[in-house]
Amino acid sequence: MKKIFWFFIIVSILLHFYALTFPLATLEDESSHIVRGMIILEVLNIVPLWAWFILTILTIASLFLLYKLYKKDVNLFIAVLLPLSIAYYYIVCHVASRFLINQFGSLDIINQLWLIRYGSLSAIVYALQLILFGYREWGMRLFPVIFSVFSAVYLYKLISLYKNENWALFSSISFLFLPGIFYFVNISQLSMGVTLFTILSIYFLMRFTLKNEKKDLAYMCLFLILGFQYKEIFLLTYGTIFGYLIYFYLFIKKKIDYLSIVKYLSLSLIPTLIWLVTQGYFNNSTNFMSSRFLAFNQNLAHNVFRYITTFPSEATWPISILFFIGLPFALYSIFKKKDELAVVFMTHFLIIYSFITFDSLNHYDIVYRYAADLLLSISFLSFFSINLIKRRKLIKLISYGLIIFLMITSTFLTYHNWENRFVPMDGTFSYIKENIPESEKILRTMAPNPYKFYIAKYEIKNEMRHIVWANVSEQDIASLFAFMEKNNYTYYIFPKPSPSYHSYWPNDFSWVYTTGLIREPVLNETLLNNLMINNTYFSVVYNDNLGDNSLYIIKKAD
C-alpha cells in the first residue's frame, strides 16, 4: 500500500472527529442499538460476581483453546468452534429472554432492542464501548470509524489480488468518502460492521482460490459466523459467495478444492441455522428476525427503480454516472475476460438491491440506510468507466480529483447546518439533574430516542416514561393535563415541531402531524405549538435550542 492510501485514511478519521461528538440522533436506530449495549450492562449488574468470574475464565479458556487448535489443526478448530458457538447462542437467548420477561413482562417489543433480533455481537460491541469510554457520544461512534478503516484496508487488499493499484486505491478510498458511508459511520449504525465482515469473508475465500491455503477457509468460516451474529442481513453474503462459486465452476474451470470450500461454508451455516431455530424458540413475537427473510411484498414490483433514485444522494451524481456507464463494461469483463472480482461485486449488488426492494419492511418509503449497503459494489464497479482511459496519468488525475470531490461533499453535508439534524439533549438533561427533584415523574416523547443514554449519562433518578396518551386527533391540552394528573406526572418533555431531525436527506419521518406524512404520527402539532406558550394548565420551565430545533420542559399546574 502506498503512502497516499494511508494519507487518505488519516484524513477520513480526522474529518469524522468533530462529528463523533454530535448529540445522539433522534428518530434513528443509533439510540436503539446503544440501548442494547446498555441492557447488557444492566445484566452485568444483577448477575452475581462469582458467576461472571467463572464465565470470564471459561471464555478466556475457550479462546485460548481455539487459538491452539487453529495453530495445530484447522479441522479441529472448526470442530470445537461449532459446539461452542451453539452453546453460546443458547445461553444468549435464554439469558436475554429471562431478563426481558422479568424486567418488562413481554418479549413482543423489547426484543427488537436487544440480543434476539439483530444477533448478540453488535450489542456486545456497544456494551464494550460503554465499558471502555463511558456515556460519551464519541465513544458510541468510535468502533464504526475503526470498522470503516479496516473495510477500506481489506477492500484494497481484495481488489489488489486481481486489479491494478489505481483501481484498488480509488475503490477503497472513494468508498470511505461516499456520502452514504460517511454519514452512517458517524452516527453509529450497524452498516459498517456488516460491510467489514462481508469484505473479510469474500477476501479470504478468493485468496484461497489463488493460494489454496486451508487457513483462509477457516478465516472465512469465522467471519461468516461473526457477520451473521452482527446483523441478520449479513446472511445475504452467502448468496454472493454461492453466486461466485457457481461462476467459478462454470467459467473459470480452475482446479480447486471445492469439497473443502463447501465443507467450511456448511460448517459456518450450522450455527446460523441453529441461531434461527433457538431465537424463534425463545422469542414469542411474530416479528422475530428470521421472518424477515420469508416476508416479501410482491406489490413492490412496480417500485423496482426506487432505490436507484437514491444513488445521486448516497454516491453523488459523478459516481452514479460512472457506475451506470461502467455496468456494460463490467458485464463484458465478466463474460469475455472471466473477471472474478466483477462477478462478486455485481452479484452482491443485485442480491442487496433485490432484497431491499422487495423486503416487506420497506413498503412505506425509501430507507437510505438500506441503500448504503449498495455502495460497496458501486465504489468498485464505477472504476470500469475510469479504466477506459488509456493514459495512466490521466486516470490518476481523475481518480484523485473524484476522491477530493467526495471528501469535500461528504464533509460539507455532514457539517453544514449540522445543528438542524439534532435536538439539544445535554442542556435539557443537565437542567433535569440540577433542578427537578428525583421524586417528580416526567412524561417524555419521541421514539426511537436517545433519552435512555442521556438518563444514564446524567444519572437521572426520576421516573421517565414514553407514553402516547391519546390518538393524534384527540390530543389537546385538557386531555394531556387529565392524563398527567391521573398518573401523577409533573413534567412533560417535547420537541418544537420541525420537519426532520435525523438526516441530511429529505424524508417523511416525524413525530408530529404534517401534511402528506406517510406514517401515522404520534404527536399533534397544534398541541405542541400551544404548549410552548404558558397557559392555565402548564407553564414552560425550560427550553433549549440547537439550530432550528428546541426541546421544552413544561410543568403541570398544581
C-alpha positions as CSV (number, residue, x, y, z in Angstrom):
1,M,0.0,0.0,0.0
2,K,1.3,3.4,-1.0
3,K,1.7,6.3,1.5
4,I,-1.1,8.1,-0.4
5,F,-3.6,5.4,0.8
6,W,-2.7,5.9,4.4
7,F,-2.8,9.7,3.9
8,F,-6.5,9.4,2.9
9,I,-7.2,7.0,5.7
10,I,-5.9,9.5,8.2
11,V,-7.8,12.3,6.6
12,S,-11.1,10.3,6.8
13,I,-10.5,9.7,10.5
14,L,-9.7,13.4,11.2
15,L,-12.8,14.5,9.3
16,H,-15.0,12.3,11.5
17,F,-13.6,13.6,14.8
18,Y,-15.9,16.5,15.5
19,A,-19.0,14.7,14.1
20,L,-18.5,12.0,16.6
21,T,-19.3,14.5,19.4
22,F,-22.7,15.5,18.0
23,P,-25.7,14.6,20.1
24,L,-27.2,11.2,19.6
25,A,-29.5,11.2,16.7
26,T,-33.3,11.2,17.2
27,L,-35.6,9.1,15.0
28,E,-32.5,7.0,14.1
29,D,-31.7,3.4,15.1
30,E,-28.5,4.7,16.7
31,S,-30.2,5.2,20.0
32,S,-31.9,1.8,19.9
33,H,-28.6,-0.1,19.2
34,I,-26.9,1.7,22.1
35,V,-29.8,0.7,24.4
36,R,-29.0,-2.9,23.6
37,G,-25.5,-2.4,25.0
38,M,-26.9,-0.6,28.0
39,I,-29.2,-3.5,28.8
40,I,-26.1,-5.9,28.8
41,L,-24.6,-3.6,31.4
42,E,-27.8,-3.9,33.4
43,V,-27.5,-7.7,33.2
44,L,-23.9,-7.4,34.4
45,N,-25.0,-5.5,37.4
46,I,-27.6,-8.1,38.6
47,V,-25.6,-11.3,37.9
48,P,-23.5,-12.5,40.9
49,L,-19.8,-11.7,40.7
50,W,-18.8,-15.3,41.1
51,A,-20.9,-16.3,38.1
52,W,-19.2,-13.6,35.9
53,F,-15.8,-14.7,37.2
54,I,-16.5,-18.3,36.2
55,L,-17.9,-17.2,32.8
56,T,-14.8,-15.0,32.2
57,I,-12.4,-17.9,33.0
58,L,-14.4,-20.2,30.7
59,T,-14.4,-17.6,27.9
60,I,-10.7,-17.0,28.1
61,A,-10.0,-20.7,28.2
62,S,-12.2,-21.3,25.2
63,L,-10.5,-18.6,23.2
64,F,-7.1,-20.0,24.2
65,L,-8.2,-23.5,23.2
66,L,-9.5,-22.2,19.8
67,Y,-6.2,-20.4,19.2
68,K,-4.1,-23.5,20.0
69,L,-6.3,-25.7,17.8
70,Y,-6.2,-23.3,15.0
71,K,-2.4,-23.3,15.1
72,K,-2.3,-27.1,15.2
73,D,-5.2,-28.4,13.1
74,V,-7.8,-26.2,11.3
75,N,-10.3,-29.1,11.2
76,L,-10.2,-29.4,15.0
77,F,-10.5,-25.7,15.3
78,I,-13.8,-25.8,13.4
79,A,-15.0,-28.9,15.2
80,V,-14.6,-27.1,18.6
81,L,-15.8,-23.7,17.3
82,L,-19.2,-25.1,16.3
83,P,-20.4,-26.5,19.6
84,L,-19.0,-23.5,21.5
85,S,-21.0,-21.2,19.2
86,I,-24.1,-23.2,19.6
87,A,-23.8,-23.2,23.4
88,Y,-23.2,-19.5,23.3
89,Y,-26.3,-18.9,21.2
90,Y,-28.5,-20.9,23.6
91,I,-27.1,-19.1,26.6
92,V,-27.6,-15.7,25.0
93,C,-31.2,-16.4,24.1
94,H,-32.0,-17.9,27.4
95,V,-30.5,-15.0,29.4
96,A,-32.0,-12.4,27.1
97,S,-35.5,-13.8,27.2
98,R,-35.5,-14.4,31.0
99,F,-34.2,-10.9,31.7
100,L,-36.6,-9.2,29.4
101,I,-39.6,-11.1,30.7
102,N,-38.7,-10.4,34.3
103,Q,-38.0,-6.7,33.5
104,F,-40.8,-5.9,31.1
105,G,-43.2,-8.8,31.2
106,S,-43.0,-9.4,27.5
107,L,-40.7,-10.0,24.5
108,D,-43.0,-8.6,21.9
109,I,-41.5,-5.2,21.6
110,I,-38.3,-5.1,23.7
111,N,-36.8,-8.0,21.7
112,Q,-36.2,-5.5,18.9
113,L,-33.8,-3.6,21.2
114,W,-31.5,-6.3,22.4
115,L,-29.8,-9.5,21.5
116,I,-32.6,-11.5,19.9
117,R,-33.4,-9.6,16.8
118,Y,-30.0,-8.5,15.5
119,G,-27.7,-11.0,17.0
120,S,-25.6,-10.6,20.1
121,L,-22.2,-9.5,18.6
122,S,-23.3,-6.0,17.7
123,A,-24.9,-5.5,21.1
124,I,-21.7,-6.7,22.8
125,V,-19.8,-4.1,20.7
126,Y,-22.0,-1.3,22.1
127,A,-21.6,-2.7,25.6
128,L,-17.8,-2.8,25.2
129,Q,-17.8,0.9,24.0
130,L,-19.8,1.8,27.1
131,I,-17.4,-0.1,29.4
132,L,-14.3,1.5,27.7
133,F,-15.5,5.1,27.2
134,G,-18.5,5.6,29.4
135,Y,-21.5,7.6,28.4
136,R,-19.8,9.8,25.8
137,E,-21.2,10.3,22.3
138,W,-17.8,9.9,20.6
139,G,-17.3,6.6,22.5
140,M,-20.5,5.2,21.0
141,R,-19.3,6.0,17.4
142,L,-15.7,5.1,17.6
143,F,-16.0,1.4,16.6
144,P,-17.8,2.2,13.3
145,V,-14.9,4.5,12.4
146,I,-12.5,1.7,13.1
147,F,-14.6,-0.7,11.1
148,S,-14.6,1.7,8.2
149,V,-10.8,1.9,8.2
150,F,-10.4,-1.9,8.2
151,S,-13.1,-2.2,5.5
152,A,-11.0,0.2,3.3
153,V,-7.8,-1.8,4.0
154,Y,-9.2,-5.2,3.2
155,L,-11.1,-3.8,0.2
156,Y,-7.8,-2.5,-1.1
157,K,-6.2,-5.9,-0.5
158,L,-9.1,-7.8,-2.1
159,I,-9.0,-5.7,-5.3
160,S,-5.2,-5.8,-5.4
161,L,-5.5,-9.6,-5.8
162,Y,-6.9,-9.1,-9.3
163,K,-6.7,-5.5,-10.3
164,N,-4.1,-2.7,-10.6
165,E,-3.1,-0.4,-7.8
166,N,-5.1,2.6,-9.2
167,W,-8.3,0.5,-9.1
168,A,-7.6,-0.7,-5.6
169,L,-6.8,2.8,-4.3
170,F,-9.8,4.6,-6.0
171,S,-12.4,2.0,-4.9
172,S,-11.2,1.7,-1.3
173,I,-10.8,5.4,-0.6
174,S,-13.8,6.6,-2.6
175,F,-15.8,4.0,-0.6
176,L,-14.8,5.8,2.7
177,F,-15.9,9.2,1.4
178,L,-19.2,8.3,-0.4
179,P,-21.9,10.4,1.5
180,G,-23.9,7.3,2.4
181,I,-21.0,5.7,4.0
182,F,-19.5,8.8,5.7
183,Y,-22.9,9.7,7.2
184,F,-23.7,6.3,8.7
185,V,-20.2,5.9,10.1
186,N,-20.5,8.9,12.4
187,I,-24.0,8.1,13.7
188,S,-23.1,4.6,14.9
189,Q,-25.1,2.4,12.6
190,L,-24.6,-1.3,12.1
191,S,-23.9,-1.0,8.3
192,M,-20.1,-0.6,8.7
193,G,-19.8,-3.8,10.7
194,V,-21.8,-5.8,8.1
195,T,-19.6,-4.3,5.3
196,L,-16.4,-5.3,7.1
197,F,-17.4,-8.9,7.7
198,T,-18.6,-9.1,4.1
199,I,-15.3,-7.9,2.7
200,L,-13.3,-10.2,5.1
201,S,-15.3,-13.3,4.2
202,I,-15.0,-12.7,0.5
203,Y,-11.3,-11.8,0.7
204,F,-10.3,-15.0,2.4
205,L,-12.4,-17.1,0.1
206,M,-10.9,-15.5,-3.0
207,R,-7.4,-15.7,-1.6
208,F,-8.0,-19.4,-1.1
209,T,-8.8,-19.9,-4.8
210,L,-5.4,-18.3,-5.6
211,K,-3.2,-19.8,-2.9
212,N,-5.0,-22.9,-1.8
213,E,-4.2,-22.4,1.9
214,K,-6.7,-24.0,4.3
215,K,-6.3,-21.3,6.9
216,D,-8.0,-18.9,4.6
217,L,-11.2,-21.1,4.6
218,A,-11.0,-21.1,8.4
219,Y,-10.9,-17.3,8.5
220,M,-13.8,-17.2,6.0
221,C,-15.8,-19.6,8.2
222,L,-15.1,-17.5,11.3
223,F,-16.1,-14.2,9.7
224,L,-19.3,-15.7,8.2
225,I,-20.3,-16.7,11.7
226,L,-19.4,-13.4,13.3
227,G,-21.0,-11.4,10.5
228,F,-24.4,-13.1,10.9
229,Q,-24.2,-12.5,14.6
230,Y,-23.6,-8.8,14.0
231,K,-26.7,-8.3,11.9
232,E,-29.1,-10.6,10.2
233,I,-28.9,-9.1,6.7
234,F,-25.4,-10.4,6.5
235,L,-27.0,-13.8,5.6
236,L,-27.2,-12.3,2.1
237,T,-23.4,-12.6,1.8
238,Y,-23.9,-16.3,1.4
239,G,-25.8,-15.5,-1.9
240,T,-22.8,-13.6,-3.1
241,I,-20.4,-16.4,-2.2
242,F,-22.5,-19.1,-3.8
243,G,-23.0,-17.0,-6.9
244,Y,-19.3,-16.5,-7.2
245,L,-18.6,-20.3,-6.7
246,I,-21.1,-21.2,-9.4
247,Y,-19.5,-18.7,-11.8
248,F,-16.0,-20.0,-10.9
249,Y,-17.0,-23.6,-11.6
250,L,-18.8,-22.9,-14.9
251,F,-16.4,-20.3,-16.4
252,I,-13.0,-20.3,-14.7
253,K,-12.7,-24.1,-14.5
254,K,-9.7,-24.0,-12.4
255,K,-8.9,-27.0,-10.2
256,I,-9.5,-26.0,-6.6
257,D,-10.7,-27.9,-3.5
258,Y,-14.4,-27.4,-3.9
259,L,-15.1,-30.0,-1.2
260,S,-13.2,-28.1,1.4
261,I,-15.0,-24.8,0.4
262,V,-18.4,-26.5,0.7
263,K,-17.5,-28.1,4.0
264,Y,-16.4,-24.8,5.6
265,L,-19.4,-23.0,4.2
266,S,-21.7,-25.7,5.5
267,L,-20.0,-25.6,8.9
268,S,-20.5,-21.8,9.1
269,L,-24.2,-22.2,8.3
270,I,-24.8,-24.7,11.1
271,P,-24.6,-22.2,14.0
272,T,-26.5,-19.7,11.8
273,L,-29.4,-22.1,11.3
274,I,-29.4,-23.2,15.0
275,W,-29.4,-19.5,16.0
276,L,-32.6,-19.0,13.9
277,V,-34.2,-22.0,15.5
278,T,-33.1,-21.1,19.0
279,Q,-34.1,-17.5,18.6
280,G,-37.5,-18.5,17.3
281,Y,-38.0,-20.8,20.3
282,F,-37.2,-18.1,22.8
283,N,-39.0,-15.3,21.0
284,N,-42.8,-15.4,21.1
285,S,-43.2,-12.4,18.8
286,T,-44.2,-13.0,15.2
287,N,-41.8,-10.2,14.2
288,F,-38.6,-12.1,15.1
289,M,-35.7,-11.8,12.8
290,S,-35.9,-15.0,10.8
291,S,-39.3,-14.0,9.5
292,R,-37.7,-11.1,7.6
293,F,-36.2,-13.5,5.1
294,L,-39.5,-15.1,4.4
295,A,-41.7,-12.0,4.1
296,F,-41.6,-10.3,0.7
297,N,-44.2,-7.9,-0.5
298,Q,-44.7,-8.6,-4.2
299,N,-46.8,-5.4,-4.6
300,L,-43.5,-3.5,-4.7
301,A,-42.5,-4.9,-8.1
302,H,-43.5,-1.6,-9.7
303,N,-41.1,0.2,-7.4
304,V,-38.0,-1.7,-8.7
305,F,-36.2,1.5,-9.6
306,R,-37.0,3.5,-6.5
307,Y,-33.6,2.8,-4.8
308,I,-31.8,3.8,-7.9
309,T,-33.2,7.3,-7.3
310,T,-31.1,7.4,-4.1
311,F,-27.8,7.0,-5.8
312,P,-27.1,10.7,-6.5
313,S,-27.7,11.4,-2.8
314,E,-25.8,8.5,-1.5
315,A,-23.0,8.3,-4.0
316,T,-23.1,11.8,-5.7
317,W,-24.0,12.4,-9.3
318,P,-20.5,11.9,-10.8
319,I,-20.0,8.5,-9.2
320,S,-23.6,7.4,-10.1
321,I,-23.0,8.3,-13.7
322,L,-19.6,6.5,-13.8
323,F,-21.4,3.5,-12.2
324,F,-24.1,3.3,-14.9
325,I,-21.6,3.8,-17.7
326,G,-19.4,1.1,-16.3
327,L,-22.1,-1.5,-15.9
328,P,-22.0,-2.8,-19.5
329,F,-18.2,-2.9,-19.4
330,A,-18.4,-4.8,-16.2
331,L,-20.7,-7.3,-17.8
332,Y,-18.4,-7.6,-20.8
333,S,-15.5,-8.2,-18.5
334,I,-17.4,-10.9,-16.6
335,F,-18.3,-12.9,-19.7
336,K,-15.4,-12.2,-22.0
337,K,-12.5,-11.7,-19.6
338,K,-13.6,-14.0,-16.9
339,D,-13.4,-11.2,-14.3
340,E,-14.0,-12.9,-10.9
341,L,-14.0,-9.7,-8.9
342,A,-16.6,-8.1,-11.1
343,V,-18.8,-11.2,-10.6
344,V,-18.5,-10.8,-6.9
345,F,-19.4,-7.2,-6.7
346,M,-22.1,-7.4,-9.4
347,T,-23.7,-10.4,-7.6
348,H,-23.5,-8.6,-4.3
349,F,-25.2,-5.5,-5.8
350,L,-28.0,-7.5,-7.4
351,I,-28.7,-9.5,-4.2
352,I,-28.7,-6.5,-1.9
353,Y,-30.8,-4.4,-4.3
354,S,-33.4,-7.2,-4.8
355,F,-33.7,-7.7,-1.1
356,I,-34.1,-4.0,-0.1
357,T,-36.6,-3.5,-2.9
358,F,-38.9,-6.4,-2.0
359,D,-38.4,-6.7,1.7
360,S,-41.8,-6.2,3.3
361,L,-40.4,-3.8,5.8
362,N,-39.8,-1.2,3.0
363,H,-43.3,-0.7,1.9
364,Y,-43.7,2.8,3.4
365,D,-40.8,4.8,2.0
366,I,-37.1,4.8,0.9
367,V,-34.7,3.9,3.7
368,Y,-31.3,5.4,2.9
369,R,-29.6,3.2,5.5
370,Y,-30.6,0.1,3.4
371,A,-29.3,1.7,0.2
372,A,-26.0,2.4,1.8
373,D,-25.3,-1.4,1.6
374,L,-25.1,-1.0,-2.2
375,L,-22.2,1.5,-2.0
376,L,-19.5,-1.2,-1.6
377,S,-20.3,-2.5,-5.1
378,I,-20.8,0.9,-6.6
379,S,-17.3,2.0,-5.4
380,F,-15.7,-0.9,-7.3
381,L,-17.9,-1.0,-10.4
382,S,-17.7,2.7,-11.1
383,F,-14.0,2.4,-11.9
384,F,-14.8,0.4,-15.1
385,S,-15.6,3.8,-16.6
386,I,-12.4,5.4,-15.5
387,N,-10.4,2.4,-16.6
388,L,-11.5,3.1,-20.2
389,I,-9.0,5.9,-20.3
390,K,-5.6,4.8,-21.7
391,R,-3.3,7.4,-20.2
392,R,-2.3,6.3,-16.7
393,K,-1.5,9.8,-15.5
394,L,-5.0,11.0,-16.6
395,I,-6.5,8.0,-14.7
396,K,-4.7,9.1,-11.5
397,L,-5.7,12.7,-12.0
398,I,-9.4,11.8,-12.4
399,S,-9.2,9.4,-9.5
400,Y,-7.7,11.8,-7.1
401,G,-10.0,14.6,-8.3
402,L,-13.1,12.5,-7.6
403,I,-11.8,11.4,-4.2
404,I,-11.2,15.1,-3.2
405,F,-14.7,15.9,-4.6
406,L,-16.2,13.2,-2.5
407,M,-14.2,14.3,0.5
408,I,-15.5,17.9,0.2
409,T,-19.1,16.8,-0.5
410,S,-19.3,14.4,2.5
411,T,-17.6,16.9,4.8
412,F,-20.0,19.7,3.7
413,L,-23.1,17.6,4.1
414,T,-22.0,16.4,7.5
415,Y,-21.1,19.8,9.0
416,H,-23.2,22.4,7.1
417,N,-26.1,23.4,9.4
418,W,-25.5,20.2,11.4
419,E,-27.4,21.6,14.3
420,N,-30.6,21.3,12.4
421,R,-30.4,17.5,12.4
422,F,-30.3,17.1,16.2
423,V,-32.1,18.1,19.3
424,P,-30.4,19.7,22.4
425,M,-30.1,16.8,24.8
426,D,-27.2,17.8,27.1
427,G,-28.7,21.1,28.3
428,T,-32.1,19.6,28.9
429,F,-30.9,16.7,30.9
430,S,-28.4,18.9,32.8
431,Y,-31.4,21.1,33.8
432,I,-33.3,18.0,35.0
433,K,-30.4,16.8,37.1
434,E,-29.9,20.2,38.8
435,N,-33.5,21.5,39.1
436,I,-36.1,18.8,39.2
437,P,-36.5,16.7,42.4
438,E,-35.8,13.0,41.9
439,S,-39.3,12.2,43.3
440,E,-41.1,14.0,40.4
441,K,-42.3,11.9,37.4
442,I,-41.6,13.1,33.9
443,L,-43.6,12.2,30.7
444,R,-41.4,12.1,27.6
445,T,-41.9,11.9,23.9
446,M,-40.2,10.7,20.7
447,A,-39.2,7.1,19.7
448,P,-36.7,5.9,18.9
449,N,-34.9,8.5,21.0
450,P,-31.6,8.8,22.9
451,Y,-33.3,9.5,26.3
452,K,-32.1,6.3,27.9
453,F,-28.5,7.2,27.1
454,Y,-28.8,10.7,28.5
455,I,-30.6,9.5,31.6
456,A,-27.6,7.3,32.3
457,K,-25.1,10.0,31.3
458,Y,-26.5,12.5,33.8
459,E,-27.5,9.8,36.3
460,I,-31.2,10.9,36.3
461,K,-33.2,9.1,39.1
462,N,-36.6,10.5,38.1
463,E,-39.2,8.1,36.7
464,M,-39.4,8.9,33.0
465,R,-41.9,7.2,30.7
466,H,-42.6,7.5,27.0
467,I,-46.4,7.1,26.6
468,V,-48.7,8.2,23.8
469,W,-51.8,9.0,25.9
470,A,-54.3,9.5,23.1
471,N,-54.7,9.3,19.3
472,V,-53.4,12.2,17.4
473,S,-56.8,13.7,16.6
474,E,-57.8,13.5,20.3
475,Q,-54.7,15.2,21.7
476,D,-55.3,18.6,23.3
477,I,-54.1,20.4,26.4
478,A,-57.0,19.3,28.5
479,S,-56.5,15.6,27.7
480,L,-52.8,15.8,28.4
481,F,-53.4,17.5,31.7
482,A,-56.0,14.9,32.7
483,F,-53.7,12.1,31.9
484,M,-50.8,13.6,33.8
485,E,-53.0,14.4,36.8
486,K,-54.3,10.8,36.9
487,N,-50.9,9.2,36.6
488,N,-49.0,11.7,38.8
489,Y,-46.8,13.2,36.2
490,T,-45.5,16.7,37.0
491,Y,-43.3,17.5,34.0
492,Y,-43.5,16.9,30.2
493,I,-40.7,17.0,27.7
494,F,-41.4,17.6,24.0
495,P,-39.7,18.9,20.8
496,K,-40.7,22.0,18.9
497,P,-42.5,20.8,15.7
498,S,-39.9,20.8,12.9
499,P,-39.7,19.0,9.5
500,S,-37.0,16.5,10.3
501,Y,-34.0,15.9,12.6
502,H,-32.4,12.6,11.6
503,S,-30.7,13.0,8.2
504,Y,-29.3,15.4,5.7
505,W,-31.6,13.7,3.1
506,P,-35.3,14.6,2.6
507,N,-37.6,12.1,4.4
508,D,-41.0,11.5,5.8
509,F,-40.1,10.8,9.4
510,S,-41.7,12.9,12.0
511,W,-43.3,12.7,15.5
512,V,-45.9,15.4,14.7
513,Y,-48.7,15.6,12.2
514,T,-47.7,17.2,8.9
515,T,-49.5,17.4,5.6
516,G,-48.7,14.5,3.4
517,L,-47.0,12.5,6.1
518,I,-46.9,8.8,5.1
519,R,-46.7,7.3,8.6
520,E,-49.1,7.8,11.4
521,P,-47.5,10.4,13.7
522,V,-47.6,10.2,17.5
523,L,-48.0,13.8,18.5
524,N,-50.3,16.6,17.5
525,E,-48.5,19.7,16.1
526,T,-51.2,22.1,17.2
527,L,-51.0,20.8,20.7
528,L,-47.2,21.2,20.8
529,N,-47.4,24.8,19.5
530,N,-50.0,25.6,22.2
531,L,-47.8,24.0,24.9
532,M,-44.9,26.3,24.0
533,I,-46.9,29.2,25.4
534,N,-47.8,29.5,29.1
535,N,-51.4,28.6,29.9
536,T,-53.7,27.7,32.8
537,Y,-52.7,24.1,32.6
538,F,-49.0,24.2,32.0
539,S,-46.0,26.6,32.3
540,V,-42.7,26.4,30.4
541,V,-39.9,26.0,32.9
542,Y,-37.0,25.3,30.4
543,N,-36.3,25.2,26.7
544,D,-33.0,24.7,24.9
545,N,-32.2,25.4,21.3
546,L,-29.9,23.7,18.8
547,G,-30.1,25.2,15.3
548,D,-33.8,25.2,14.3
549,N,-34.7,22.6,16.9
550,S,-35.8,23.0,20.5
551,L,-36.6,20.8,23.5
552,Y,-39.2,22.1,26.0
553,I,-39.9,21.1,29.6
554,I,-43.3,22.2,30.9
555,K,-44.7,21.8,34.4
556,K,-48.2,20.9,35.2
557,A,-50.2,23.4,37.2
558,D,-50.9,22.5,40.9
